[in-house]
Amino acid sequence: MAALCRALPKAELHAHLHGCVRLPTVASLAPRGVDVRCLLAPHAADRSLASCFAVFAAIHATVTTLAALRRLALEVLEDFAADGVAYLELRSTPRALQDADAAGYIACVLRAFADFEAAQLAARARLPLTPRLILSVDRSASAREAEETARLAVRLAGETAYVVGLDFSGNPTRGRFAEFTRAFEEARRAGLRTTVHTAEVEDAADTDAILAFRPDRLGHALTLTPTQLARLRAAPIPIELCPTSNKKTLGLANLTCHPTLRTLLEDDYPISISTDDSTVFQTTSSRELQLVAEACGLSAEAVAALALKPMDHVFERDAQRVESLKAHFRRAAAEALGEYHRSVQSWW
Ligand SMILES: CNc1ncnc2c1ncn2[C@@H]1O[C@H](COP(=O)(O)O)[C@@H](O)[C@H]1O
C-alpha cells in the first residue's frame, strides 16, 4: 500500500508553506537566540495546537529575508513533487520581512513558483507539479489587515494564474470568523475562491458563522455538532481533512477515532486528504493517503479514487486545465494500479 500511495498522482489542497519547510534548512538559518529544537524528533511527539504555534513562531523568527523565503518555497515545491504531488495549492500568510513588505513577500513566492515550473519544463519532468497559491488571513490579525490581504489576493489573481484563493487560518482559540466576514465577502465578490479553517476546536458559534458564509471549502471541520453535520450533508461543502494533524491536535489514540473521517468516506462526501504542515507533523501526502487506507481498510481502487477526488474541488480557474490534469491523473493512476496488481501477483 505504501508503494501504491507513493506512485499515485496526488492533489494536495491544504498545506501551509511555513509548516512544510525542510528541517535542515531551518536549523541552518536559525539566528542566535531562536531555538528550533521544538521542531526536532522527541518534541514532535507533542503536537498539541499550542506546540504547533510555538513551532510556527520559531520558523517565522528564522525566515526573515526574501532569500530565505525563496529557498524555502523552492524546497517545499521540490519535496511535494518528489512525493508524486501533481497539483498543489500551497497557502501562506503574507507578512513583512527585513527586506520586503507583505506584497513583496508574496511576489517572492510567486517568482519561486515560476522558476520552479521553468526548471521542471527544462528537465522534462514526467509528472510535473502544477503549483497554485492561496493567501491566508491570520485570525489573530486585525480586520484591517485581513481586508488588505483580501485586496492583495484579488489584485494578484487578476495578474497571475498562480493566485487562486483566500484562506482563514491561524490559532483557532483566537479571533472569530464574524470579525473577518467583510474581507471574505470582498474576495468572493471579486471572484476569488475561499477556504476557511472550521471547527478545529470546539466553537459552535464560530462554526455557525462560517457555515452561514458558505465558503467554497472547509479546512478540518472536526468538532461539528450533529445539526451542523446534517446541514453539511444536505448541502455539502468540500472538506480538507488532514489526518495526522487532526489526530495530533485532538490527541486521538489512532485514526480510527477520527471524528469524521470514516463517516465522510462512507457517505462519499467531497473530501481531500492533506498534510496541513508536512514538517510539523512529520508526514507526506503519500503517507496521509496510506494512513487513511489502513485505518479504513480501503482497496487499492478505492485509494486511487480517493487520490483523484480533490480534483473535483480545486480552485484552479481554467476549466480546460482542470480537465487535462484529471485526464493526466487517470492515466498515471491506471499505471500505478497496474504496477500494484502485478507486484501483488508476483508476490503470491
Ligand atoms: C495545525 N493546524 C493549523 N490550524 C490553523 N492554522 C494553521 C495550522 N497550521 C498552520 N497554520 C497557519 O499557517 C501558518 C504557517 O504558514 P505560513 O506562515 O502561513 O506560510 C501558521 O502561523 C498558522 O497561521
The ligand as an SDF file (V2000), in Angstrom:
LIG
                    3D

 24 26  0  0  0  0  0  0  0  0999 V2000
   -2.2530   22.8250   12.8210 C   0  0  0  0  0  0  0  0  0  0  0  0
   -3.3610   23.4330   12.1910 N   0  0  0  0  0  0  0  0  0  0  0  0
   -3.4080   24.7510   11.8270 C   0  0  0  0  0  0  0  0  0  0  0  0
   -4.5080   25.4640   12.1760 N   0  0  0  0  0  0  0  0  0  0  0  0
   -4.5920   26.7750   11.8820 C   0  0  0  0  0  0  0  0  0  0  0  0
   -3.6400   27.4540   11.2280 N   0  0  0  0  0  0  0  0  0  0  0  0
   -2.5400   26.7910   10.8520 C   0  0  0  0  0  0  0  0  0  0  0  0
   -2.3770   25.4120   11.1170 C   0  0  0  0  0  0  0  0  0  0  0  0
   -1.2100   25.0210   10.5840 N   0  0  0  0  0  0  0  0  0  0  0  0
   -0.6450   26.1380   10.0390 C   0  0  0  0  0  0  0  0  0  0  0  0
   -1.4310   27.2010   10.2060 N   0  0  0  0  0  0  0  0  0  0  0  0
   -1.1880   28.6200    9.8120 C   0  0  0  0  0  0  0  0  0  0  0  0
   -0.1330   28.6640    8.8720 O   0  0  0  0  0  0  0  0  0  0  0  0
    0.9540   29.4640    9.3590 C   0  0  0  0  0  0  0  0  0  0  0  0
    2.2870   28.9120    8.8870 C   0  0  0  0  0  0  0  0  0  0  0  0
    2.4010   29.0500    7.4870 O   0  0  0  0  0  0  0  0  0  0  0  0
    2.5500   30.4570    6.7230 P   0  0  0  0  0  0  0  0  0  0  0  0
    3.3590   31.3930    7.6020 O   0  0  0  0  0  0  0  0  0  0  0  0
    1.1610   30.9910    6.5140 O   0  0  0  0  0  0  0  0  0  0  0  0
    3.2650   30.1260    5.4530 O   0  0  0  0  0  0  0  0  0  0  0  0
    0.7860   29.4170   10.8700 C   0  0  0  0  0  0  0  0  0  0  0  0
    1.4090   30.5110   11.5140 O   0  0  0  0  0  0  0  0  0  0  0  0
   -0.7370   29.4490   11.0150 C   0  0  0  0  0  0  0  0  0  0  0  0
   -1.2370   30.7510   10.8880 O   0  0  0  0  0  0  0  0  0  0  0  0
  1  2  1  0
  2  3  1  0
  3  4  1  0
  3  8  2  0
  4  5  2  0
  5  6  1  0
  6  7  2  0
  7  8  1  0
  7 11  1  0
  8  9  1  0
  9 10  2  0
 10 11  1  0
 11 12  1  0
 12 13  1  0
 12 23  1  0
 13 14  1  0
 14 15  1  0
 14 21  1  0
 15 16  1  0
 16 17  1  0
 17 18  2  0
 17 19  1  0
 17 20  1  0
 21 22  1  0
 21 23  1  0
 23 24  1  0
M  END
$$$$
